Amino acid sequence: MKILIMGAFGFLGSRLTSYFESRHTVIGLARKRNNEATINNIIYTTENNWIEKIVEFEPNIIINTIACYGRHNEPATALIESNILMPIRVLESISSLDAVFINCGTSLPPNTSLYAYTKQKANELAAAIIDKVCGKYIELKLEHFYGAFDGDDKFTSMVIRRCLSNQPVKLTSGLQQRDFLYIKDLLTAFDCIINNVNNFPKFHSIEVGSGKAISIREYVETVKN
């Protein structure tokens, strides 16, 4: 099976690439070069013909892990480009292929943040154009996944780092409930989804989590202890 991983240098994208490359033909899509990356087959969006290269690869599965969260004060246009325009552009480019486009979204309500809003809008646009595409579109509503080598700007990583260095963790009451999903469990979920793509309708949404929500305070106290 041919798999295209969009956002191949990110935390989830790099883990998916390593997970699948021994069993499938995997190519990554990335915005800029990363000298520390161990991925060999990469298409860069800075190339003039990057769309043509995707079409020539003829992927069976496209997994979009690209995400702009807005954590670094990025303008709204940056979130629109990464979270809406990029996946829709690739989806339209493979309209003649019988491929499955898996979009990694969020379980957060659209009014939570601009990130959640733009992620949801991408799915709404995909639903509107999917009938013009030969393949399928699967929306994954991901819970808060975590694991080793994740970015320091992620909440889970920040808490662990501060606890290890005996630094204070500033919180509110911490009563908000979140579902924390370990990265290896998420990779297994991708396996399950890909192995069953023929059973899904043309447009389908799947909630992906551990199935158990805990409070932010409980998570922090668990890490601290």
C-alpha positions as CSV (number, residue, x, y, z in Angstrom):
1,M,0.0,0.0,0.0
2,K,1.2,3.5,-0.8
3,I,0.8,6.0,2.0
4,L,1.4,9.8,1.9
5,I,2.1,11.4,5.3
6,M,1.4,15.2,5.3
7,G,3.4,16.9,8.0
8,A,6.0,14.2,8.1
9,F,8.5,16.1,10.3
10,G,5.9,16.8,13.1
11,F,5.5,14.6,16.2
12,L,2.6,12.5,14.9
13,G,3.7,12.6,11.2
14,S,7.2,11.3,12.0
15,R,5.8,8.5,14.3
16,L,3.4,7.4,11.6
17,T,6.1,7.3,9.0
18,S,8.4,5.2,11.2
19,Y,5.4,3.0,12.1
20,F,4.3,2.2,8.5
21,E,7.5,2.4,6.5
22,S,8.5,-1.3,7.1
23,R,5.1,-2.6,5.8
24,H,4.1,0.0,3.2
25,T,5.6,2.4,0.7
26,V,5.6,5.7,2.5
27,I,6.4,9.2,1.3
28,G,6.3,12.3,3.4
29,L,5.1,15.8,2.6
30,A,6.8,18.7,4.4
31,R,7.1,22.5,4.1
32,K,10.8,22.9,4.7
33,R,13.9,20.7,5.1
34,N,14.9,19.2,8.4
35,N,18.5,18.1,8.5
36,E,17.9,16.0,11.7
37,A,15.1,14.0,10.1
38,T,15.6,10.3,9.2
39,I,12.9,10.2,6.6
40,N,14.3,9.7,3.1
41,N,11.4,10.1,0.7
42,I,10.1,13.6,1.1
43,I,8.1,15.9,-1.1
44,Y,8.6,19.6,-0.2
45,T,5.8,22.1,-0.7
46,T,8.4,24.7,-1.7
47,E,9.0,22.8,-5.0
48,N,7.0,24.1,-7.9
49,N,5.7,20.6,-8.9
50,W,4.9,19.2,-5.4
51,I,1.3,18.6,-6.4
52,E,2.3,16.8,-9.5
53,K,4.6,14.6,-7.5
54,I,1.8,13.6,-5.2
55,V,-0.4,12.6,-8.2
56,E,2.5,10.7,-9.7
57,F,3.0,8.7,-6.5
58,E,-0.7,7.6,-6.7
59,P,-1.2,7.1,-2.9
60,N,-3.8,4.7,-1.6
61,I,-3.9,6.5,1.7
62,I,-3.2,10.2,2.6
63,I,-2.9,11.0,6.3
64,N,-2.9,14.7,7.0
65,T,-1.2,15.5,10.3
66,I,-0.4,19.2,9.4
67,A,-1.7,21.5,12.1
68,C,-1.1,25.2,13.1
69,Y,-2.3,25.6,16.6
70,G,-1.7,29.3,17.0
71,R,0.4,28.8,20.1
72,H,3.1,31.2,18.8
73,N,0.8,34.1,17.9
74,E,0.6,33.1,14.3
75,P,-1.8,35.3,12.2
76,A,-5.2,33.9,11.3
77,T,-4.0,33.5,7.7
78,A,-1.4,31.0,8.8
79,L,-4.0,28.8,10.5
80,I,-6.3,29.1,7.4
81,E,-3.4,28.1,5.1
82,S,-2.3,25.1,7.2
83,N,-5.6,23.8,8.6
84,I,-7.9,24.5,5.7
85,L,-6.3,25.3,2.3
86,M,-3.5,22.8,2.4
87,P,-5.7,19.7,3.0
88,I,-8.3,20.8,0.6
89,R,-5.7,21.5,-2.1
90,V,-4.3,18.0,-1.7
91,L,-7.8,16.5,-1.6
92,E,-8.7,18.2,-4.9
93,S,-5.4,17.1,-6.5
94,I,-6.2,13.4,-6.0
95,S,-9.8,13.7,-7.1
96,S,-9.3,11.1,-9.9
97,L,-7.6,8.6,-7.6
98,D,-9.4,6.0,-5.6
99,A,-7.6,7.1,-2.4
100,V,-8.6,7.5,1.2
101,F,-7.9,10.9,2.7
102,I,-7.6,10.8,6.5
103,N,-7.7,14.2,8.1
104,C,-6.4,14.5,11.7
105,G,-8.7,17.0,13.4
106,T,-9.7,17.7,17.0
107,S,-12.4,16.7,19.4
108,L,-12.5,20.3,20.6
109,P,-15.7,22.3,19.8
110,P,-15.2,24.9,17.0
111,N,-15.7,27.8,19.4
112,T,-12.8,26.7,21.6
113,S,-10.1,28.3,19.5
114,L,-9.3,29.5,16.0
115,Y,-7.4,26.2,15.6
116,A,-10.5,24.1,16.4
117,Y,-12.6,26.4,14.2
118,T,-10.3,26.1,11.1
119,K,-10.0,22.3,11.6
120,Q,-13.7,21.9,11.6
121,K,-14.1,24.2,8.5
122,A,-11.8,21.9,6.6
123,N,-14.0,19.0,7.3
124,E,-17.1,21.0,6.3
125,L,-15.5,21.9,3.0
126,A,-14.4,18.3,2.4
127,A,-18.0,17.1,3.0
128,A,-19.2,19.6,0.4
129,I,-16.8,18.5,-2.4
130,I,-16.3,14.8,-1.6
131,D,-18.9,13.7,-4.2
132,K,-16.6,15.1,-6.8
133,V,-13.7,13.0,-5.6
134,C,-13.3,9.3,-6.5
135,G,-12.0,8.3,-3.0
136,K,-13.1,8.7,0.6
137,Y,-12.6,11.2,3.3
138,I,-12.3,10.2,7.0
139,E,-12.3,12.9,9.7
140,L,-10.5,11.9,12.9
141,K,-11.6,13.8,16.0
142,L,-8.4,13.2,18.0
143,E,-8.2,13.6,21.8
144,H,-5.1,15.0,23.4
145,F,-2.4,12.6,22.4
146,Y,1.1,12.6,24.0
147,G,4.3,10.6,24.1
148,A,8.1,10.8,24.1
149,F,9.8,13.4,21.9
150,D,6.6,15.6,21.6
151,G,7.1,19.3,21.4
152,D,7.8,21.3,24.6
153,D,4.9,23.6,23.8
154,K,2.4,20.8,24.3
155,F,0.7,20.9,27.7
156,T,1.6,17.3,28.6
157,S,5.3,17.8,27.8
158,M,5.4,21.1,29.6
159,V,4.0,19.6,32.8
160,I,6.4,16.7,32.7
161,R,9.4,19.0,32.0
162,R,8.5,21.4,34.9
163,C,8.0,18.5,37.3
164,L,11.3,16.9,36.5
165,S,13.1,20.3,37.0
166,N,11.1,21.1,40.2
167,Q,9.6,24.2,38.6
168,P,6.1,25.4,39.6
169,V,3.1,24.6,37.3
170,K,0.7,27.4,37.1
171,L,-2.9,26.2,36.8
172,T,-6.4,27.3,37.4
173,S,-8.6,24.9,39.4
174,G,-7.8,22.2,36.9
175,L,-11.3,20.8,36.9
176,Q,-11.5,20.6,33.1
177,Q,-11.9,17.0,31.8
178,R,-9.6,15.8,29.0
179,D,-9.0,12.5,27.4
180,F,-5.3,11.8,27.2
181,L,-4.3,9.3,24.5
182,Y,-0.8,7.7,24.4
183,I,0.9,7.9,21.0
184,K,1.3,4.1,20.6
185,D,-2.4,3.6,21.2
186,L,-3.1,6.2,18.5
187,L,-0.8,4.4,16.0
188,T,-2.7,1.2,16.7
189,A,-5.9,3.1,16.0
190,F,-4.6,4.2,12.6
191,D,-3.8,0.5,11.8
192,C,-7.4,-0.4,12.6
193,I,-8.8,2.4,10.5
194,I,-6.7,1.6,7.5
195,N,-7.4,-2.1,7.7
196,N,-11.1,-1.3,7.6
197,V,-11.4,1.6,5.1
198,N,-13.5,-0.5,2.8
199,N,-16.2,-0.6,5.4
200,F,-16.6,3.2,5.8
201,P,-18.9,5.4,3.7
202,K,-17.6,8.1,1.4
203,F,-17.5,10.7,4.3
204,H,-17.1,9.5,7.8
205,S,-16.1,10.9,11.2
206,I,-14.4,8.9,13.9
207,E,-13.7,9.9,17.5
208,V,-10.3,8.6,18.6
209,G,-9.4,8.6,22.3
210,S,-8.8,6.4,25.3
211,G,-12.4,6.4,26.3
212,K,-11.7,7.9,29.7
213,A,-11.5,11.5,30.6
214,I,-9.7,12.8,33.7
215,S,-9.3,16.3,35.1
216,I,-6.3,18.4,34.3
217,R,-5.5,18.5,38.0
218,E,-5.5,14.7,38.2
219,Y,-3.1,14.5,35.3
220,V,-0.7,17.0,36.9
221,E,-0.8,15.3,40.3
222,T,-0.2,11.9,38.6
223,V,2.9,13.3,36.8
224,K,4.1,15.0,40.0
225,N,3.9,11.8,42.1
